[in-house]
């Protein structure tokens, strides 16, 4: 089958291959024909060496089940990315996304969705309602991660909240938090990103215009940049909370004294629940169409990755059945 | 009067001066004759340039009020270190230790206790019961900071807790947490520190023997070293908590991806409440005598600072009225 392949011996580069073997379904898994898949910041970091991944990347996708489950066959699905054991201490605690033996679609230990087919555990699948087209359903996974900010951290209308960095993920986080009616400000280096927030009804501010006054109750760090935490520490109030979303391949040089002196709480935040993300998209509460900067055939994958790395392009999609 | 003085133009060095002007009491302040003062890690960092401090350092002390308050005159006191405005947004929230306009004894904006006299707000003073001698009362301030770990973070007997670094502060934190009957392990590079924990009834482990299994519910980072957070991230379980105590002059090179991936909560933790610290010391629940490695006259201050920087010496005290 066609696939994009990352070889860690060639960092920074993905290759298109036309003869990648079709995935072998393991017990309890279904084979999904991928309609559409999204490139996210984690994919860009993976090909820079993050996680030491090798294989087919891609974890944001929508497709149709073609084999492995009578119930799901022919259904259009999205799938949660953590494939878990259900027996380790974390799974038994209910923290399945932290399963000690997990593999993660296109991120760790198994191939992902930048291919014609992907094999995923049947229990990871969520059926996509007919009303939700592929171009929106492909946003369920990152939107779930955005929803997770508000499941892990209480956000209410009394709170001053900043979303720092309104790119791929930040734009989703900002829209989710706006629904909580908190006192929200979206902050970005790029005037275009700020303008996009304003169009979505979220108050935006260019980073250059921000006077850090350590007065936000919550700062959600979505910059994807190593200096994001430093900026967040300048914005958050003493005893406030920073929700950290960005992961990077490279460590940054960080002075954490303000974290201790101001008794700030920093909380890492990763994958989220699919059902509320599906509901929000179906209800038209989250706008994603304007985020799509381009859709590429799989054989143009290297070009698509280059486009995804351009700051102006928010979301680049791959369409494996496009010739 | 005699005092130790830090001049930021001479980093790494404190000077003894015999002609430092006596402190001018401001409104609401009392003048305290210092009996005994302790050198802590923050003092060592200050003279390396942390906080850009200049003046008389020192914030752990016990002394006798000699002027400024009829009620307190002649009383032996310890004093909270944050001098606050009571009118800013943080003070009005009840977060007085985060007062926007605060000065901090011997750390920020005002002279400290490594001198014959110090001026402090009367409301910062706590009278020391007769039963508590100076050599133990001088530990009230750092013990309050240790108590604060358990006021900010719930610790109970179901929890596996690690104290990482059992030096000046870690030994106090370990003793406080042991009273919570949690499943406690004290970890240090130095075998002598581990042995001291064992003598105090706290299970200890040498860092070299620790196999990081990401299985502690809470890790209290008291190493005072830039790599402390990295170690803590290897010890804490997914969704667990790291309480960060160390502040350093120099930033460290830190890869925070595990914080995000494992959704760890990192909480900065600084000053704590004096009354429980006084009660614990009076009740003999916390052993501090064995921590004292030497007591120096003020004129031997530079020597005392050098001794405090030696890893084997846990607590070095300064005694201004010693000739």
Contacts between the chains, C-beta under 8 A, distances in Angstrom:
chain1	res1	chain2	res2	distance
A	50	B	257	7.2
A	89	B	215	7.6
A	90	B	237	7.7
A	90	B	238	6.0
A	95	B	238	6.1
A	95	B	239	5.8
A	98	B	238	3.5
A	98	B	239	6.5
A	98	B	262	6.6
A	98	B	263	7.1
A	152	B	263	7.4
A	215	B	89	7.5
A	229	B	256	6.9
A	237	B	90	7.6
A	238	B	90	6.0
A	238	B	95	6.0
A	238	B	98	3.5
A	239	B	95	5.8
A	239	B	98	6.5
A	244	B	256	6.9
A	244	B	259	6.2
A	244	B	260	5.3
A	245	B	260	6.8
A	246	B	260	7.0
A	247	B	257	4.5
A	247	B	260	4.9
A	247	B	261	6.5
A	248	B	257	6.6
A	250	B	255	7.8
A	251	B	253	5.4
A	251	B	254	5.6
A	251	B	255	3.6
A	251	B	256	7.5
A	252	B	253	7.7
A	252	B	254	6.9
A	252	B	256	7.7
A	253	B	251	5.4
A	253	B	252	7.7
A	253	B	253	5.6
A	253	B	254	7.8
A	254	B	251	5.6
A	254	B	252	6.9
A	254	B	253	7.8
A	254	B	254	4.9
A	254	B	256	7.4
A	255	B	250	7.9
A	255	B	251	3.6
A	256	B	229	6.8
A	256	B	244	6.9
A	256	B	251	7.5
A	256	B	252	7.7
A	256	B	254	7.4
A	256	B	268	8.0
A	257	B	50	7.1
A	257	B	247	4.5
A	257	B	248	6.5
A	259	B	244	6.2
A	259	B	266	7.0
A	259	B	268	4.4
A	260	B	244	5.3
A	260	B	245	6.8
A	260	B	246	7.0
A	260	B	247	4.9
A	260	B	268	4.0
A	260	B	269	6.9
A	260	B	270	6.1
A	261	B	247	6.5
A	261	B	268	7.0
A	261	B	270	6.2
A	262	B	98	6.6
A	262	B	268	6.4
A	263	B	98	7.2
A	263	B	152	7.4
A	263	B	267	7.1
A	263	B	268	4.5
A	263	B	269	6.1
A	263	B	270	5.6
A	264	B	267	7.8
A	264	B	268	5.2
A	265	B	265	6.4
A	265	B	266	7.3
A	265	B	267	4.9
A	265	B	268	7.6
A	266	B	259	7.0
A	266	B	265	7.3
A	266	B	266	4.4
A	266	B	267	7.7
A	267	B	263	7.1
A	267	B	264	7.8
A	267	B	265	4.9
A	267	B	266	7.8
A	268	B	256	7.9
A	268	B	259	4.4
A	268	B	260	4.0
A	268	B	261	7.0
A	268	B	262	6.4
A	268	B	263	4.5
A	268	B	264	5.2
A	268	B	265	7.6
A	269	B	260	6.9
A	269	B	263	6.1
A	270	B	260	6.1
A	270	B	261	6.2
A	270	B	263	5.7
